[in-house]
């Protein structure tokens, strides 16, 4: 039985989610990449509420699932997190390897003030 990349990523993400959970003190920063866009959100799993989000659909970010747009999304998300008094998060890479767009988004969020 062969598995494709998407199924492998889902399995890895399921293993990660067993260990990582967002609380009110440290919500979860979850990322998702489609072929065309970059999405990131800060989630309080205890309450089941999204506290802040950012994506390439927002004004001024621009489209495309590129490293450059991931940096812009990371900075925008950190600004919106500060607006809702979130300074420390748990990073959920969504089953993706920590490289390229994932690393760029995480580094930009760190530079803009988020701690993880």
Buried (B, 14 or more C-beta within 10 A) or exposed (E): EEEEEEEEBEEBBEEBBEEBBBEEEBBBBBBBBEEEBBBBBBBBBEEEEEBBBBBBEBEEBEEBBBBEBBBBBBBBBBBBBBEEEBEEBBBBBBBBEEEEBBBBBBEBBBEBEBEB
